Amino acid sequence: MSKTQEILDVVNENNEITGQEERKTVHEKGLWHRVVRILLSNQKGELLLQKRKKTTDINPGVWSSSAAGHLNAGEDYLHAGKRELMEELGIETELSELGREKVDIPNDRTFARYYIGECDGDFKARGAEFSEAGFFHVEKIKEMMKENPEKFSPNFLRLFNAYLRKINEKGCEKNAKR
């Protein structure tokens, strides 16, 4: 099924399903819908990023999350995340919720859920929307962002900030237990 034929749940401003529409129509009309974004880390603490092809319809030619996508009609967030990982990277891994966000920008009004998982290799970037993939240390990503933030999708920037907040919370928890 091509991306333009995907059928998505349309939701209202409270994330309640109100109907279904083709993906293309959802974006053209700026309808609320659901998405999932995933960050995978390896044992070194590096994050797997994918670079979007210059021909993609959303955020072409920039670095983005490990995997991401729309929820199909009737699909839940976690299932969509696992499906996207298999479609884009050919892997299965456990996912933990990292956060949720309501994003209201023109033509991309979404309720997003962010997940984190682990991957230490053996993936194949096979998504039709990506040109390359690789692991990057968090400090390298921050450096790249400082030099040229336009190299990253706005959606990845939100996900990465949620990841950094979670890391900081865990650091505070470790310090509090001492």
N, C-alpha and C positions, 0 to 999 in steps of 0.2 A: 504494500500500500504506500503510495507516495505521501509526502508530508502535506500536500494540498488536499488530500482526500481523508486525512485523519478526522475522526468525529470526536469532538471534545464536549465535556459538560460545560455549559454556560452557567455561571453562578451570579448571585446578587452580591451586594456590598457586605453581606454577612456570611458569605461563602456557602450559601444554600443553593442547591441545584434548581435552576429555573427552566432548563431545556438543553438541547444539544444543537451544535452547529459544526460546520466544517472549519478546520483550523484557519484557512485563508480568510473566511468570513469573520471569524472571531477577531483576528488581527485587523482586518479592514475596518470593522465597525468599532473597534476598541472595547470589546465585551470582556467582562470579568471571566477568568478561567483559572485553572490550577496547573502548577508546574512543580517539578522536583529538581533539585540541584545537589550534586554529590561531590564530596572531596574524599579522595583516597590518600592515605599516608602509608609510607613504608616504615621499616624498623629503624631507619636512620632519622625519622621525623620529617622526611621530605614529602612534598605534596605532588601528586600527579596532575598535571595540567594538559589540556588539549588546545591546540591552535585551530581556530575555525578557518575553513577554506574561504578564499576571497569571493567565492560564488554563493555563499549562504545568504539567505534572505534577512537574517537577523544577526547583527554584530559580525560582519565579515572580516576576516583577516586578523583577528585578535585572539589573545590567550583567554581561556575560559576554564570552567570547572572540569573535573575528571569526567563527569558525565552529567547530562541534564536532559530534560524533556517535558513535554506536556503529558498530563494524565489523559488517557483515553476515556471516553464516556463510560461511566460505571466503575472505573478503576480507582483503587485507593492509593494514597501517596507511597507507602512502602513498596507495594507491588510494582508501581511505576518506576521507582528507583531501581529495584532489582532487574526489571525488564530493560531499562536503559543501560545498566551496566553490562548486561549480556549482549545487547544489540551493538553498543559502541565499543566495548572492550573485550567481550567474550569471557567475562569472569563472573563468578558468584562469590559473594562475601557477605558477612553480617553487616548490617547498617544500624547506626544509632542516630537518633534525631539530634540535630545540632541547634535547630531553631526554626522559627516560623516568621513570615513577614508578609504584609500586605503591600504590594508595590503598585502605585498608581501613576503610570507614565503613559503618554499618548500611544495608542495602538498596542500596548502591552500591559494590560491591567490584570495583575495576577495575585493569587494567593500561593505563596511559595513555601515549601518545606525544604529544609536543608538537612542533609545527612552526611555522616562521616563513616568511613570504613577503612579496612586495611588491605593492602596489596603489595606484595614484594616481588613483583615481576610477573612473567608469564601472562602478559596481556597483549592484545593485538588491537591497536587503534583501527577499527574497521568501520566507524561511523561515516556515512556519506558526507557529513558536514565538517569533518576535521582533516587537516593536512599533516599534522604531526602531533606527537605527545611526548612528554618526558617528566621526570621527577626533578623538583626544584626545592632547595632548602628555603625555609620561611624567610630568612634574612635576604636571600637572593631575590625572592619575589618582591619584598619590600623595596630593595634597591632598584629593581626594574620599574616598579611603580613610581618611585620618586623621580627617576630619569625620564620616564615617558608613560604616564598613566593611560594614555590613549591606546596603549598596546594591550589593554585588558578590557573585557566586556564589563559594562556597568553591573550586570547581574553577578559576575564573578567578584567584583569589588564588594558587593553587599555580602556575599557568601564568605569571602575571606575575612571581612570585618567580624562576622558572627563567629568564625573560627578563632580569631584572635581574642575575642571577648571570652570565649569558652576556655582557651588556654590560660588566660589571665585569672579566671575564676578558679581553675584547678590549681594554679600556682598559689593563690590565696588560701585555698583549702589545705594544701600541703603545709604552708607556713602556719596556719591556725592549729594544726594537729601537733606541732612541735612543742 
